[in-house]
């Protein structure tokens, strides 16, 4: 799957994830306004009752025209961007960390058939023509055929560690973005509390006037945890899955190369010349 398709999937999931509470808030706000009209309460110039104004919905937390907070808006943009990155990297690693992607059955079967025929060159060509983690491990083993089976084992282990590190580097982005969520949420909490105390210091605001700042603090904390919890769970699940696949690839590689166990190591020319007659 291309990066464009993965980005589209991440955007759709993010849109659904963020749009649901916004839509629910809009529905709740509309219901409150209708109820206030039916109850005959006095409306202000904008057609909104004081009771409706006191309610601090999610949209008002994002942006309140009566009390604009540019810093808070940028903070929400960072939170949504972090959420989108978490979704993207989880999708990316779900596609990457799979047996079909890391050790294709075609490569395993082709190498197995070539080794059964005793054709090492053919097996190497299969690995070169079908790049994958499995192909890299097998190719690394073939490069040390002339050095003996112990050298082959060391090459397989080294190549396996290298492939595991490559996967871990991409997987770490899930952990990084997941850890950023609570930090951004805590920053939103601090910013909301600062706004609240500034209002208390300047005037004597009512509870409804403080609701927006307090809502900012609580909503950002909640979104930070919503980002972090699935990201941490996905990180450990994908990491364990990757480790299992790497171990399986190592075992399959050693089984494929088991026929090279009795390979004789040819003596070096210099050593042969030094041997006494």
HELIX and SHEET records of a PDB file:
HELIX    1   1 UNK A    3  UNK A   39  1                                  37    
HELIX    2   2 UNK A   50  UNK A   54  1                                   5    
HELIX    3   3 UNK A   58  UNK A   62  1                                   5    
HELIX    4   4 UNK A   65  UNK A   67  5                                   3    
HELIX    5   5 UNK A   70  UNK A   96  1                                  27    
HELIX    6   6 UNK A   99  UNK A  102  1                                   4    
HELIX    7   7 UNK A  105  UNK A  116  1                                  12    
HELIX    8   8 UNK A  120  UNK A  129  1                                  10    
HELIX    9   9 UNK A  133  UNK A  142  1                                  10    
HELIX   10  10 UNK A  145  UNK A  147  5                                   3    
HELIX   11  11 UNK A  149  UNK A  202  1                                  54    
HELIX   12  12 UNK A  207  UNK A  256  1                                  50    
HELIX   13  13 UNK A  257  UNK A  260  5                                   4    
HELIX   14  14 UNK A  269  UNK A  274  1                                   6    
END                                                                             
